[in-house]
Amino acid sequence: MACVKNLRAETENLEEQDRMLRTKAAKLYAKVIFDLISTDNN
């Protein structure tokens, strides 16, 4: 039973890391697009 509990905790941690990485990737993508648009207008 402890094994299942550990696996659940590990899964939750990985899901949280996944969310953080996706958020950071989305922010980076938005910054790159914004920078591209900014340089095109100048």
C-alpha positions in Angstrom: 0.0 0.0 0.0 2.9 2.4 0.8 4.2 1.7 -2.8 0.9 2.9 -4.3 1.0 6.0 -2.0 4.5 6.8 -3.2 3.5 6.4 -6.8 0.6 8.7 -6.4 2.8 11.3 -4.8 5.4 11.0 -7.5 2.7 11.3 -10.2 1.4 14.5 -8.5 4.9 15.9 -8.4 5.5 15.1 -12.1 2.1 16.6 -13.1 3.0 19.8 -11.2 6.4 19.9 -13.0 4.6 19.4 -16.3 2.3 22.4 -15.6 5.2 24.6 -14.6 7.2 23.6 -17.7 4.2 24.2 -20.0 3.6 27.6 -18.4 7.2 28.6 -18.9 7.2 27.3 -22.4 4.1 29.3 -23.2 5.6 32.5 -21.7 8.8 32.0 -23.7 6.8 31.4 -26.9 4.8 34.6 -26.2 8.0 36.6 -25.6 9.6 35.3 -28.8 6.5 36.2 -30.9 6.2 39.6 -29.2 9.9 40.3 -29.9 9.4 39.2 -33.5 6.5 41.5 -34.0 8.3 44.4 -32.3 11.4 44.0 -34.5 9.2 43.8 -37.7 7.5 47.1 -36.8 10.8 49.0 -36.4 
